[in-house]
C-alpha cells in the first residue's frame, strides 16, 4: 500500500527545494513532534547517492537512523528514493499559493496506516512552518 501526504508552502519552489535537500536545514525541520529532533543529516543528491538523518528523542531515551539511496532526481520537481525494501517519492510543483509538496511512500506493517500518515504529515507540516518562517 502507498500513502501520500501533501502541503502547500507559501515560498518560492527554489527555496522549498533547497530547504528539503540541505543537511543544515533538514536538522531544523525533520521531526514529527516537539520532543524529537534530528541531530545529524547527510545528503548526496544524485541518483545512486545516499542520504541519512539521525532522529532522536530529546530526552535521550531512543533514536533511529532514517537512511536510503536516491534513485531519481529532477531538480525542483522530483526526488525518488529507496529505504530498506520500501520506496518513496517527493514531488514539487508550482501552485497559485506557493509550492505544492507531495510525499508518497510505501507503508510498513508495524504501524497502522493512520499512524504512518499522521507521522509523515506532521514532519511535512514542520517543514512548511520552517520554510515559511525562513523566507518571510
N, C-alpha and C positions, 0 to 999 in steps of 0.2 A: 504494500500500500504506500502511496505517495501522499504527503501532507504539504500544503502551501500556506505561507503567511505572507502578508504584504503591508506596506506602509507608503504613504506619500510624504516626501520630505521637502519642505519649502526652502530648498537650496539648489544652486546650480549642480547639474549632474557631474561636472568635473570635481567639485568639492565632495560630493557624496561618494564618488568612486575613490578619491584619494583617502578619505577617512576610513573606507571599508578595507582598503588594501595596505595601509601604512601601520607597521607594528606599534609605534608610539601612540597612535590614535586608538588602535584596537584595545590596548591596555586600559584605555579610559572609558570605553563603552561596552565592552564584551562581558556582560553579566546579566543574569535573569532576575536578580533581586539585590537589594542594598547590602545584604550580608555576605555576598560573594564578590570577588574581583579577579581580574586577570593579571597575574604577576609577571608573565613573560609572553612574548609573541614573536614569531618569525614568519617571514613571507618571502618566497622565491616565486614571484608572479610570472610564471610561464608554464606552458604545457610540459609536464614532467617535473616541474618544480614542487617543492614540498612546503607545507605550512604547519605551524603548531601554535597553540595557545595553552598556557597553563592556567587553569581556573581553580581557585581555592576559596574555601570558606574563610571569612575574615577572622574568625576565632581560631583558625589553625586546625580545626577538627578533621578536615578532609580536603581533598583536592584531586584533580584529574587532568590529564592532557587530552586536548582535542586536536588531532593531527590527521593529515592526509596529503594527497597528491593532486595538484591541479591537472585536469585533463584537457581543458579548453578555455582560452582567454580571448575575449573580444573587447578591447578597451572601451570603457564607458557603456558597454552593452551586456556582457555575459561573463560569468565565472562558473565553470563546471569543475567539480572535484569528486574524488572518491575518498572515503574514510572507512577503513576496515573493509567489510563486504558491502557497504552501502554507498550511495551516490547522492549528490545534491547539485543544485544549480541556483545561481543568484542572477536575476535579470534586472537590468537597469533601463528605464525608459523615461523619456521626457514627457511630462504631462503639463496641463494648463496651470496646475498649482505647485509645480516642482517636479522632482524626480520620483518616479514610482519604483520601489524596490520590492521584488517578489522573490522569496526563498522557497524552493520546493525540494523536499528531501525524502529519502526512503525511511519509513517508520521502522522502529525497532520493537522487540517483543517484551521488554522488561517494564515498560511504562504504557499506560493507556494512550490512545490517540489524543484524547483531550489534554492529558498532562504534557505530551510532546508538543502539541500545537501551542498551548499556553506558554511553555518554556521558551520555545523558539520565538514566539511573538513578543514575549517580554524582552528578550535580547534585542529584537528589531526595534521595539519601542524605545529602549535605552539608546540605541544607535540614532534614531530620529531626534530625540532630545539633544543628544550630544552635538550632532551636526548642525541643527538649527540654532543652538546657543552659540556655537563656534563661528557661524557665518552671519550672524546678525550685524 
